[in-house]
Amino acid sequence: MKYGPAQIISRRTWTTMKIVRLGFAAPMALFGSSAALAQASPSEHASHHPGAAAAPANAMPAADTKVAAPQGAPAPPPAGGMTGMMKGMMSPSPGGGEAAGAEAGCCGIVGGKPFYPAMMNFPALTDKTRAAIRTEAIARLGSGAAAVTAGQVELHRAQSSNDPVAAQAAIGLVRDGVSLAESGNSALQGLNQNQPPPRIALAWFKREMSVTPESDMIMDGGFRDLSWLHVAAMLLLAAALVAAFLLRRARLQRIGALAQRLTPGGQPPGTAPAAAATPKPPGPVAGAPVAAAAPVKRPWKGVLRIKAIFDETPTVKTFRLMEPNLESIPFTFLPGQYASITSEIDGQKVRRSYTISSSPTQHDYIELTVKREEHGLESRHLHDHAQTGDLLEITAPAGNFFFTGKEADGIVLIAGGVGITPMMSVLRYLTDRSYPYEIHLIYGVRTPADLIFREECAYLASRHPNVTILSIVSSAEGTDWKGPVGFITADFIAGCVDDIVKRRIHLCGPPPMMDAVKAALEELHVPSDQVKTEDFAPPKGGPVPDKEPDDEPPAPPADAAGGGAAPPSAQATVNFSKSGKSGNLAPDQSVLEAAEAIGVVIDFECRVGICGRCKVPLSEGTVTMEVEDALSADEKAGGMILACQAKSASNLVVDA
């Protein structure tokens, strides 16, 4: 039902209406049912329907027979004193039934509702409503006058008998009669002013409860109808909504920034773009055909703190790196990927890449397992000088040599020496996630003392039935080693893994070991597309040694740039034409390492010939490259080389 402005009342006014409706019968009546005041008794209900005829719809409340009196004669006082009088005041009055019948129905306007509350259901003042209200109001005036007269008689009688209790009851009867008469008179005044029924009822309730005069409470449906409490509540609600919106916006921004940090190649908030921090790779020689390079997704760059250092073997240590504030690692990686460390060593900026040996399921740290190399500038620095609490500049992750378990149903991991680091990350990851298929790890080292993660591998194999780990050493003299001795041959592989031709194989280790294993797999007729490799050739870097190594370097294969074998030389030189610098180049030293030794900047990432970031044009000389997967045929024909892989025994001129 749609209500007019006059029906919009304050909470206090509605509470007043409820109290009056309950008739002040007793304090406990406020918590009880109001049905006794709202419904007529069976006898009253029968008096409304003489001859059992149905009353017209929407009739006004019929008269209360207990209050009614013959016209012109005083009526007896209603039973119950004040309570009875208030019930009569709120209930239909004598004579109202017939007149109201034209507009109302059974038991009043809304079915037995008291007089004034019933008016709230009639927004408009129609002719029928006006007639029904006027009849009821006149009846109330008569009933009120009769009650006053009866109360006066009772008061005189009580005074004559010196009965103060009866006198008090008589006074209450007079007061109730006056209120009943005022209620009728108030309705007549409202009709004379052509007020709608809700306004008439509201005005009476206000006056009875001593509420602010009607002139001060304009109910026009506008803003003035609201109290200061309503306005304050709405303002607080609006402020809460604005605060919630701003909070949600800030939360979404924080989630976006965190997702960017955790995404491989993302940038942490507040850091400069990676392109501004890393020099651009030098361009190719003019006129040389160069294929368009695919865009490289930049990894995360930041600082991590060394929280623990573990001795794996006499020459291998594991460095556990954590976020400085002990939060989660700000990037994600795949099992088998690597991270790069950038350090300032003796005034020289050095960057080296090391495989992440920990599992990606560990979100609080990463572990880098590093072998100390004789000519390894960074590895020697980490082993000899790095301590817990030191900060390291890290770039991660990178690399495509990974296995998550989705690539195949089962995996054979073949590692040599410190090449076990990516395999350990895969093994830890798969066992952490309860990988259901077979996992085989074949691990070859020089002596039993060189076995890295020996205890952990044995533990994982005993804990997970699908994990098989077989280690082989090339020399076991003077040790208690009871395992196989020798090299990873075709017979050894076939004895370790059934149906090797159907398996996916990951291979990582020193180049001689990898070449031997590749030949063994070919002998076993394993398809080449099932074998994934990553060369582990630890960078030697640093100053050129004063004397040649004891072991003679292997004869270099055909070079990538010139097509012929380079003539042997004890020591060559490399000239970097763009930088105007030149330096010595040892036979086992890459062009990238030689450039770092004299301060020539060549951009790089993986240092294993996969990413292609260290491509530079070779102007003069010939080089050999163990891995050249990142070079296209056109780039090779145009004289491009991978600085991290290019080695030579002759003099070179590089455009860098």
C-alpha positions in Angstrom: 0.0 0.0 0.0 1.3 3.4 -0.9 1.2 6.0 2.0 1.0 9.7 1.9 3.5 12.0 3.6 1.3 12.3 6.7 1.9 8.7 7.4 5.7 9.1 7.7 6.1 9.3 11.5 9.1 9.2 13.8 10.0 6.2 15.9 9.0 8.0 19.0 5.5 8.8 17.6 5.0 5.2 16.6 6.1 4.0 20.1 3.5 6.4 21.5 0.8 5.0 19.3 1.7 1.5 20.5 1.6 2.5 24.2 -1.8 4.2 23.8 -3.1 1.2 21.9 -2.2 -1.1 24.8 -4.3 1.2 27.0 -1.8 1.6 29.9 -3.3 -1.5 31.4 -0.1 -2.5 33.2 3.7 -2.3 32.6 3.8 -6.0 31.7 1.1 -5.4 29.1 3.8 -3.7 27.0 5.4 -7.1 26.5 2.2 -9.1 26.0 -0.3 -9.4 23.2 -2.5 -6.5 22.1 -5.2 -8.8 20.8 -7.4 -8.1 23.8 -7.5 -4.4 22.9 -7.7 -4.9 19.1 -10.4 -7.6 19.0 -14.0 -7.4 20.0 -15.6 -9.9 22.3 -18.0 -12.6 20.9 -21.0 -10.6 22.2 -19.7 -7.4 20.6 -19.0 -9.2 17.4 -22.6 -10.6 17.4 -24.0 -7.1 18.1 -22.2 -5.9 14.9 -24.1 -8.4 12.8 -27.9 -8.3 13.7 -29.7 -11.2 12.1 -26.4 -12.8 11.2 -26.3 -10.6 8.1 -22.8 -10.0 6.7 -21.6 -6.4 7.1 -20.4 -4.4 4.1 -16.7 -4.4 3.4 -14.4 -1.9 5.1 -16.8 -1.0 7.9 -15.7 1.3 10.8 -15.5 -0.3 14.2 -18.8 -0.9 15.9 -19.8 0.5 19.3 -18.6 -0.9 22.5 -21.7 -2.1 24.3 -20.0 -1.9 27.7 -19.5 1.9 27.4 -22.6 2.7 25.5 -25.6 4.5 27.2 -29.1 5.4 26.1 -29.1 8.8 24.3 -29.7 11.6 26.7 -29.0 9.6 29.8 -25.8 9.0 31.7 -24.1 5.7 30.9 -22.8 3.4 33.6 -19.1 3.5 34.0 -17.1 0.9 32.0 -15.7 -1.9 34.0 -12.1 -1.9 34.8 -11.7 1.8 35.7 -8.9 3.5 33.7 -8.0 0.4 31.8 -11.6 -0.2 30.7 -12.0 3.5 29.8 -8.8 3.6 27.6 -9.9 0.4 25.9 -13.2 2.0 25.1 -11.4 5.1 23.9 -9.3 3.1 21.5 -12.1 0.7 20.6 -15.2 1.5 18.6 -17.7 3.8 20.3 -21.5 3.4 20.5 -23.4 4.2 17.4 -20.5 3.9 15.1 -21.4 0.6 13.6 -24.2 1.5 11.3 -22.7 4.7 10.1 -19.4 3.2 9.5 -20.9 0.2 7.7 -21.0 2.2 4.5 -17.2 2.4 4.4 -15.7 -0.3 6.7 -16.3 -4.0 7.1 -16.4 -6.7 9.7 -15.0 -5.6 13.1 -13.8 -2.2 11.9 -11.7 -0.6 9.2 -9.1 -3.4 9.2 -10.9 -6.0 11.1 -11.2 -5.1 14.8 -8.5 -2.4 14.8 -9.1 0.5 17.3 -10.5 3.8 16.1 -7.4 6.0 15.7 -4.9 3.3 14.5 -7.6 2.3 11.9 -7.4 5.8 10.5 -3.8 5.2 9.5 -5.1 2.9 6.7 -7.1 5.6 4.9 -4.7 8.2 3.3 -7.6 10.0 1.5 -10.6 11.6 3.1 -13.5 10.4 1.0 -17.2 11.1 1.7 -17.8 7.7 3.1 -14.7 7.9 5.4 -15.7 11.3 6.5 -19.2 10.0 7.4 -17.8 7.0 9.3 -15.3 9.1 11.3 -17.9 11.8 12.1 -20.4 9.1 13.4 -17.7 7.5 15.5 -16.5 10.9 16.9 -20.0 11.9 17.9 -20.5 8.6 19.6 -17.3 9.1 21.5 -18.3 12.5 22.7 -21.6 11.0 24.0 -19.8 8.1 25.6 -17.2 10.4 27.2 -19.9 12.7 28.6 -21.8 9.7 30.0 -18.6 8.4 31.6 -17.9 11.8 33.2 -21.4 12.0 34.6 -21.1 8.5 35.9 -17.7 9.3 37.4 -19.2 12.4 39.2 -21.9 10.3 40.7 -19.4 7.7 41.9 -17.2 10.4 43.3 -20.1 11.9 45.4 -21.0 8.5 46.6 -17.4 7.7 47.6 -17.1 11.1 49.4 -20.4 10.4 51.3 -19.1 7.0 52.4 -15.6 8.3 53.1 -14.1 5.7 50.8 -10.8 7.1 49.3 -10.2 4.0 47.1 -13.6 4.4 45.5 -13.0 8.1 45.1 -9.7 7.5 43.3 -11.5 5.0 41.0 -14.2 7.6 40.3 -11.6 10.3 39.5 -10.0 7.9 37.1 -13.3 7.3 35.5 -13.9 11.0 35.0 -10.4 11.4 33.5 -11.0 8.5 31.1 -14.3 10.0 30.1 -12.7 13.3 29.4 -10.0 11.6 27.2 -12.7 9.7 25.4 -14.6 12.9 24.7 -11.4 14.7 23.6 -10.7 11.9 21.2 -14.0 12.3 19.5 -13.7 16.1 19.5 -10.2 15.9 18.0 -11.6 13.8 15.2 -14.3 16.4 14.5 -11.8 19.2 14.5 -9.7 17.4 12.0 -12.7 16.8 9.8 -13.6 20.5 9.9 -10.1 21.3 8.7 -10.4 18.7 5.9 -7.3 16.8 7.2 -6.7 13.2 6.0 -7.5 10.5 8.5 -3.8 9.7 9.2 -3.1 13.3 10.0 -6.1 13.4 12.4 -4.9 10.3 14.2 -1.3 11.6 14.3 -2.4 14.9 15.8 -4.3 13.2 18.5 -1.5 10.8 19.4 0.9 13.8 19.6 -1.3 15.7 21.9 -2.0 12.8 24.2 1.7 12.0 24.6 2.8 15.7 24.9 4.9 15.5 21.7 6.1 18.6 19.9 3.1 20.6 18.6 1.9 19.7 15.2 3.0 23.1 13.8 6.6 22.2 14.6 6.5 18.7 13.0 5.7 19.2 9.4 5.1 15.7 7.8 5.5 16.6 4.1 7.7 13.7 3.1 10.7 15.9 2.7 14.1 16.2 4.5 12.5 18.1 7.4 10.6 15.0 8.4 13.9 13.4 9.5 15.3 13.8 13.0 19.0 14.5 13.6 19.4 10.9 14.6 18.2 9.8 11.1 20.6 12.3 9.4 23.5 11.2 11.6 22.8 7.5 10.9 22.7 8.2 7.1 25.9 10.2 7.2 27.6 7.4 9.1 26.3 4.8 6.7 27.5 6.9 3.7 31.0 7.3 5.3 31.1 3.6 5.9 30.3 2.8 2.3 33.0 5.2 1.1 35.5 3.8 3.5 34.6 0.2 2.3 35.0 1.3 -1.3 38.4 2.9 -0.7 39.6 -0.1 1.3 38.5 -2.5 -1.4 40.3 -0.4 -4.0 43.5 -0.4 -2.0 43.2 -4.1 -1.5 42.8 -4.8 -5.2 45.8 -2.6 -5.9 47.9 -4.5 -3.4 46.8 -7.8 -4.8 47.7 -6.7 -8.3 51.1 -5.5 -7.1 51.7 -8.8 -5.2 50.6 -10.8 -8.2 53.1 -8.9 -10.4 55.9 -9.6 -7.9 55.1 -13.3 -7.8 54.8 -13.7 -11.5 58.0 -14.7 -13.3 59.3 -11.7 -15.1 57.3 -9.3 -12.9 58.7 -6.1 -11.4 58.3 -5.4 -7.7 56.4 -2.2 -6.9 58.6 0.9 -6.7 61.5 -0.5 -8.7 62.7 1.0 -11.9 62.0 -1.0 -15.1 64.5 -3.7 -15.7 65.3 -2.3 -19.1 66.7 0.9 -17.5 69.0 -1.1 -15.2 70.6 -3.4 -17.8 72.5 -2.2 -20.8 71.1 -3.1 -24.2 73.0 -5.8 -26.1 75.2 -4.5 -28.8 73.8 -4.6 -32.3 75.2 -6.6 -35.1 77.8 -5.5 -37.6 76.5 -3.3 -40.3 75.5 -5.3 -43.3 75.3 -8.6 -41.4 72.0 -10.4 -41.7 70.4 -10.8 -38.3 67.1 -12.6 -37.6 64.5 -10.7 -35.6 64.9 -11.7 -31.9 61.8 -12.6 -29.9 61.0 -10.4 -26.9 62.6 -11.6 -23.7 60.4 -11.6 -20.6 62.4 -10.0 -17.8 62.7 -12.0 -14.5 62.4 -10.5 -11.1 65.3 -8.5 -9.7 65.9 -7.7 -6.1 67.8 -8.5 -3.0 67.6 -11.6 -0.9 69.4 -12.4 2.4 71.6 -15.5 3.2 69.9 -17.1 6.1 71.8 -20.4 6.2 74.8 -22.1 4.6 75.1 -26.0 4.4 78.2 -27.9 3.6 77.2 -30.6 1.0 80.7 -31.9 0.1 84.2 -30.5 0.7 83.8 -28.4 -2.5 80.0 -27.8 -2.6 77.8 -25.5 -0.4 74.1 -24.8 -0.4 73.1 -21.2 0.3 69.5 -20.7 1.6 68.2 -17.2 0.5 65.2 -15.6 2.0 63.3 -12.3 1.6 65.0 -9.7 4.0 61.8 -9.2 5.9 61.1 -12.9 6.1 58.1 -12.7 3.8 57.4 -15.1 0.9 59.9 -15.2 -1.9 58.8 -12.4 -4.3 58.7 -14.6 -7.4 57.7 -18.1 -8.6 59.8 -20.6 -10.5 59.6 -24.0 -12.0 61.6 -27.0 -10.9 64.9 -26.9 -12.9 65.1 -23.1 -13.5 68.0 -21.0 -12.3 68.8 -17.7 -10.6 71.7 -15.2 -11.3 73.8 -13.5 -8.6 75.4 -10.1 -9.3 78.3 -9.2 -7.0 81.0 -6.5 -6.8 84.3 -8.4 -6.3 87.5 -6.4 -6.1 85.9 -3.4 -7.8 84.6 -5.7 -10.6 81.0 -6.4 -11.3 80.4 -10.2 -11.7 77.3 -12.0 -12.5 76.9 -15.8 -12.4 73.9 -18.2 -12.8 73.2 -21.1 -10.5 70.4 -23.6 -10.6 67.8 -23.4 -7.8 68.0 -26.7 -6.1 65.1 -26.2 -3.7 61.5 -27.1 -4.5 59.0 -24.5 -5.8 56.7 -25.7 -3.1 58.9 -23.9 -0.6 57.6 -20.4 -0.7 59.8 -18.9 2.1 63.2 -19.5 0.6 65.2 -20.7 -2.4 68.5 -22.6 -2.2 71.4 -22.3 -4.6 73.9 -25.2 -4.5 77.4 -23.9 -5.7 80.6 -25.8 -6.3 83.8 -23.9 -5.7 85.7 -23.7 -9.0 89.4 -22.9 -9.2 88.8 -20.0 -11.7 85.3 -19.3 -10.6 85.2 -15.7 -9.4 81.7 -15.8 -8.0 81.9 -19.3 -6.6 85.2 -18.7 -4.8 83.7 -15.5 -3.4 80.6 -17.2 -2.1 82.6 -20.1 -0.6 85.3 -18.0 1.0 83.6 -14.8 2.0 79.8 -15.1 2.0 78.2 -15.3 5.5 74.7 -15.7 6.9 73.1 -12.3 7.0 74.7 -11.0 3.8 72.5 -9.6 1.1 72.8 -10.8 -2.5 71.5 -9.2 -5.6 69.3 -11.8 -7.4 67.7 -12.1 -10.8 65.3 -15.0 -11.1 63.9 -17.1 -12.5 65.1 -18.1 -16.0 65.7 -21.2 -18.0 63.6 -23.8 -20.0 65.1 -26.9 -18.5 62.3 -27.8 -16.1 59.9 -30.6 -15.4 56.6 -30.2 -13.5 55.1 -33.6 -14.0 52.6 -32.5 -16.6 55.0 -33.0 -19.5 55.1 -36.8 -19.2 53.9 -39.8 -17.1 57.3 -40.6 -15.6 60.8 -39.1 -15.7 64.4 -40.4 -15.9 66.9 -37.9 -14.4 70.5 -38.4 -15.4 73.0 -36.1 -13.6 76.8 -35.8 -13.3 78.6 -33.9 -10.5 77.0 -30.7 -9.5 74.6 -31.1 -12.4 72.3 -32.8 -9.9 71.0 -29.4 -8.7 68.2 -29.0 -11.2 67.4 -32.7 -10.8 67.1 -32.2 -7.0 64.6 -29.4 -7.5 62.5 -31.7 -9.7 62.8 -34.6 -7.3 61.8 -32.5 -4.3 58.9 -30.9 -6.2 57.5 -34.2 -7.5 57.7 -35.9 -4.1 56.2 -32.9 -2.3 53.2 -33.1 -4.7 53.0 -36.9 -4.5 53.7 -37.4 -8.2 52.1 -40.9 -8.9 54.4 -42.0 -11.7 57.9 -43.5 -11.7 60.9 -41.3 -10.9 64.4 -42.6 -11.7 67.5 -40.7 -10.8 70.9 -41.9 -12.2 73.8 -40.0 -10.6 77.4 -40.2 -11.5 80.4 -38.6 -9.6 84.1 -39.1 -9.3 84.3 -40.4 -5.7 81.8 -41.2 -3.0 82.8 -38.0 -1.2 81.5 -36.0 -4.2 77.9 -37.3 -3.9 75.7 -34.3 -3.2 72.4 -34.7 -1.3 73.4 -38.3 -0.5 71.4 -38.7 2.7 68.3 -36.9 1.4 68.2 -38.9 -1.8 68.3 -42.1 0.3 65.5 -40.8 2.5 63.3 -39.9 -0.4 63.8 -43.2 -2.1 62.9 -45.0 1.2 59.8 -42.9 1.7 58.4 -42.9 -1.8 58.0 -46.3 -3.5 57.9 -44.8 -7.0 61.4 -43.2 -6.5 64.5 -45.1 -7.6 67.9 -43.6 -7.1 71.1 -45.3 -8.4 74.5 -43.6 -7.9 77.8 -44.6 -9.6 81.3 -43.4 -8.9 84.3 -43.6 -11.2 86.8 -44.2 -8.4 86.1 -45.9 -5.0 89.7 -46.7 -3.8 90.2 -46.2 -0.1 86.5 -45.8 0.7 83.8 -48.1 2.0 81.7 -47.6 -1.1 79.7 -50.7 -2.0 77.8 -49.4 -4.9 78.6 -49.6 -8.6 81.9 -48.2 -9.9 82.5 -47.0 -13.4 80.7 -44.6 -15.8 77.1 -44.1 -17.0 77.1 -46.5 -20.0 74.3 -47.9 -22.1 74.4 -51.1 -20.2 74.2 -49.3 -16.8 71.2 -47.2 -18.0 69.4 -50.2 -19.4 69.9 -52.1 -16.1 68.6 -49.1 -14.1 65.4 -48.3 -16.1 63.1 -50.7 -18.0 61.8 -49.6 -21.4 64.2 -46.7 -21.6 63.1 -46.0 -25.2 59.7 -45.0 -23.9 60.9 -42.7 -21.2 61.3 -38.9 -21.0 64.9 -38.2 -20.0 66.5 -35.1 -18.5 70.3 -34.9 -18.7 72.6 -32.4 -17.0 76.3 -32.5 -16.2 79.8 -31.6 -17.4 80.1 -31.6 -21.2 82.3 -34.8 -21.5 79.8 -36.7 -19.3 76.8 -35.5 -21.3 78.4 -36.4 -24.6 79.0 -40.0 -23.3 75.5 -40.3 -22.0 74.0 -39.0 -25.3 76.0 -41.6 -27.2 74.7 -44.3 -24.8 71.1 -43.2 -25.3 71.6 -43.3 -29.1 72.9 -46.8 -28.7 69.7 -47.7 -26.8 67.7 -46.2 -29.6 66.1 -43.5 -27.4 64.5 -40.9 -29.7 66.3 -37.6 -29.5 63.1 -35.6 -28.9 62.6 -37.5 -25.6 66.0 -36.3 -24.3 66.1 -32.8 -22.7 69.6 -31.4 -21.9 71.2 -28.5 -20.1 75.0 -28.2 -20.2 76.5 -27.6 -16.8 79.8 -25.8 -17.7 80.6 -23.7 -14.6 82.2 -20.3 -15.5 85.8 -19.9 -14.7 85.9 -16.1 -15.1 88.4 -13.9 -13.2 91.9 -13.1 -14.2 93.7 -15.3 -16.7 96.0 -17.7 -14.8 99.7 -17.2 -15.0 100.4 -20.8 -16.2 98.5 -23.2 -18.3 96.3 -25.9 -16.6 97.9 -29.3 -16.0 95.4 -31.1 -18.2 95.7 -30.4 -21.9 92.4 -29.0 -23.3 90.5 -31.2 -25.7 90.9 -30.5 -29.4 88.2 -28.1 -30.4 85.6 -29.2 -32.9 84.6 -27.3 -36.0 84.0 -23.7 -35.2 80.7 -21.9 -35.5 81.9 -18.9 -37.4 84.7 -20.0 -39.6 84.0 -23.6 -40.3 87.6 -24.9 -39.7 89.6 -26.0 -36.7 91.3 -23.2 -34.8 95.1 -23.6 -34.6 96.4 -24.3 -31.1 97.8 -21.4 -29.2 99.0 -21.0 -25.6 97.3 -17.7 -25.2 95.3 -15.5 -27.6 93.9 -12.0 -27.4 90.4 -10.7 -27.9 89.8 -7.1 -29.1 86.4 -5.5 -28.3 86.1 -2.9 -31.1 83.1 -0.9 -29.8 84.6 -0.6 -26.3 88.1 0.0 -27.5 89.5 -2.6 -25.0 91.4 -5.8 -25.5 92.6 -8.5 -23.2 94.0 -12.0 -23.0 91.9 -15.0 -23.9 92.8 -18.4 -22.5 91.8 -21.5 -24.4 89.2 -22.6 -21.8 87.8 -19.1 -21.3 84.7 -17.8 -23.0 84.5 -14.4 -24.7 82.0 -13.4 -22.1 84.4 -14.2 -19.3 87.2 -12.4 -21.0 85.0 -9.3 -21.4 84.1 -9.3 -17.7 87.7 -9.6 -16.8 88.5 -6.2 -18.5 85.2 -4.4 -17.8 83.5 -4.8 -21.1 79.7 -5.1 -20.6 77.9 -7.8 -22.6 74.4 -8.6 -21.6 73.6 -12.2 -20.6 71.3 -14.3 -18.5 71.7 -18.1 -18.6 75.4 -18.5 -19.5 74.6 -21.9 -20.9 73.8 -20.9 -24.5 70.0 -21.1 -24.2 68.6 -17.7 -23.7 70.5 -15.9 -26.5 71.0 -12.6 -24.5 74.8 -12.6 -25.1 74.7 -12.6 -28.9 77.5 -10.5 -30.4 78.9 -10.1 -33.9 82.3 -11.7 -34.5 84.4 -9.5 -36.8 87.6 -11.5 -37.0 88.7 -14.9 -36.0 87.1 -18.3 -35.4 85.4 -19.7 -32.3 84.0 -23.0 -31.1 80.7 -23.2 -29.2 79.6 -26.3 -27.3 76.0 -25.0 -27.2 74.5 -22.8 -29.9 70.8 -23.6 -29.6 69.9 -19.9 -29.3 71.4 -19.0 -32.7 69.4 -19.4 -35.9 71.0 -20.5 -39.2 70.9 -17.0 -40.5 72.6 -15.6 -37.4 75.3 -18.2 -37.6 75.8 -17.4 -41.3 76.0 -13.7 -40.4 78.8 -14.1 -37.9 76.8 -13.9 -34.7 78.2 -15.8 -31.7 77.1 -16.6 -28.2 79.7 -14.8 -25.9 79.0 -17.2 -23.0 79.9 -20.2 -25.2 82.4 -18.9 -27.7 86.0 -20.0 -27.1 89.1 -19.8 -29.2 92.8 -20.5 -29.3 93.4 -17.7 -31.8 93.0 -13.9 -31.7 89.5 -12.5 -32.0 87.8 -9.2 -32.8 84.3 -8.9 -31.3 82.0 -6.0 -32.0 81.1 -5.2 -28.4 
